[in-house]
Amino acid sequence: MSHDIVADALNEIKNASRARKEKITIKISSKLLIEILGIMETKGYVKSYKYNPENNSVEIHIGNVKECKAIKPRYYVTKDEIEKYIRRYLPARDYGVIVISTNKGLMTHEEVLEKKIGGSLVAFFY
């Protein structure tokens, strides 16, 4: 395990999905990872997740995930530059989600475009 909890967790989810596993347990978590999993759950890429504060682990029931990765380095984008990164990271216009950290919390790229704000790119999945 490296020091990037989000990148490691998303990599484990992707590998488990490719191995056709339905459930995995990630041994270390963070608030950022929990918020990303919440976005993945609302979009249907994760069926459910359960955080266990006793041993700081997360149990995840995997949904329909083809690819999920952390974006490194975490580029800062303005509202006008988001379109360039949508073309770079997502396979099609209305397919997939980019998670962006803003001063109003984590949001999807659709919410950021709707509110016309910028932020740092964190992860993408489809």
C-alpha positions, 0 to 999 in steps of 0.5 A, a space after each residue: 500500500 502506498 500513501 494515497 488511500 483513494 488511489 489504492 482503494 479505487 485500484 482495488 475496486 477496479 481489480 475486484 470488478 475485473 475478477 468478478 467479485 461482488 464484495 471487497 474489504 478495504 483495510 484503510 479509509 479516509 473521509 475523502 474516500 467515504 465521500 467518493 464512495 457516496 457519489 459512486 453509490 448514488 450513480 450506481 457504480 457501487 451497490 452499497 458500502 459500510 464503514 467500520 470505525 473500529 478497525 478503520 475499514 470499508 466493506 464495499 458491494 461492487 456494482 457496474 464499474 468498468 474503470 475507476 482511477 484517481 487523477 494524479 496530479 490533482 489538477 486545478 480547473 476553472 469552469 471553462 477548463 472542465 470540458 477538456 478533462 471530460 474529453 480526456 478521462 471519460 469515454 463518451 459525453 454522457 457516460 461516466 463521472 469525474 469527481 471534483 473537490 470544490 470549496 463547497 465539497 465534493 461534486 460530480 462534473 455535472 454539478 460543477 458545470 451547473 453551478 459554474 465553479 472550479 476545483 481540483 480533479 480527484 477521481 473518475 469512474 465509468 
